[in-house]
Amino acid sequence: MKRLTKLLAILIILFGLATAVTAGTAAKTTVLVSSRDTTLIEHARGELSNGAGSALFVGRTNQPGGSIRRGLVAFDLTDQIPTCAKVTSVKLNLNAERGKGGRVAIELHRLLQDWGEGNSNFDGGKGAPATSGDATWTHTFYNNQIWNHPGGDFSPIPSAVEMVGGQGIYTWGSTPEMVNDVQLWLNSPQENFGWLLLGKEGKPKTAKRFASRETSNPSSQPQLEVSFHTNAC
C-alpha cells in the first residue's frame, strides 16, 4: 500500500512538471497596430512628406515625371511581447484602398536607420510640406538628419514579397526573414526601425494606396501578427 501511494505521488509530480513545461512552451499570439508610418515622396530637396496622412503610397505615380513613393511602417513590441520570447511566426496585414497598374510585387525590406513621423498631412499621394521630425526622401528627421542614400537606407534582401492588385487585405509572411527581423528588434529594441515597402518603380501608374494608422477605420490600420513562446523566460 505504501509503495502504491509513493508511486502515485511520483506520477502526480511528473504530471505537474510535464504540464508546467507544456504551458511554458505554448505558443501565444498578439496583434499590434503600427506605432508610426509614413510615405517617402521622391523630391530632390526632400521637402515633402505625409506623416499624419491617412494613407501610405507605394510605387511610381502618374505625377509629373512619375515620381516614386515608398512606405515606412514600424511596430512597438516592448509592451506586448516579453524580451525573452522566441518568435515563431510573423505576418503583416495591410489594407489596400486602391491602386493602379494591375497586380504588382511589393517587397518588404528591413530599415537600417531610424526615422520620424511628423505632422505633415495630405489626403492624396502628392504630399505636403514637411514638418519638424518628418521622414522625407532625403531626411530621416526633417530638416537636420539625412539618409545615407536618398529614398531610405534598407537591407537589399527583401524579407517578404506580396502581389498586390485591387482593394482588400494583403498579408506579407510568415517568412524566416520576417521572423528574424522581429526577433532582432525584440532582442535589440534600438535597432527596431521597421520595414520599407518597395513597389514597382520602373513603370508609372503603378502606385498602391494602403490605409495608415491615422485612418478613420481602426480595422484598416496596419497590423502585425506575432506568434511566440516564452519557455526561455
Sequence and secondary structure as in RCSB ss.txt:
>XXXX:A:sequence
MKRLTKLLAILIILFGLATAVTAGTAAKTTVLVSSRDTTLIEHARGELSNGAGSALFVGRTNQPGGSIRRGLVAF
DLTDQIPTCAKVTSVKLNLNAERGKGGRVAIELHRLLQDWGEGNSNFDGGKGAPATSGDATWTHTFYNNQIWNHP
GGDFSPIPSAVEMVGGQGIYTWGSTPEMVNDVQLWLNSPQENFGWLLLGKEGKPKTAKRFASRETSNPSSQPQLE
VSFHTNAC
>XXXX:A:secstr
 HHHHHHHHHHHHHHHHHHHHHHHH  EEEEEE SEEEEEE  TT  EE TT SEEEEEE SSTT  EEEEEEE 
  TTTS TT EEEEEEEEEEEEEESSSSEEEEEEEB S     S   SSTT EE  TT   SSEEETTTEE SST
T  B SS SEEEEE SSEEEEEE  HHHHHHHHHHHH GGG   EEEE   SSSS  EEEE TTSS GGGS EEE
EEEE TT 
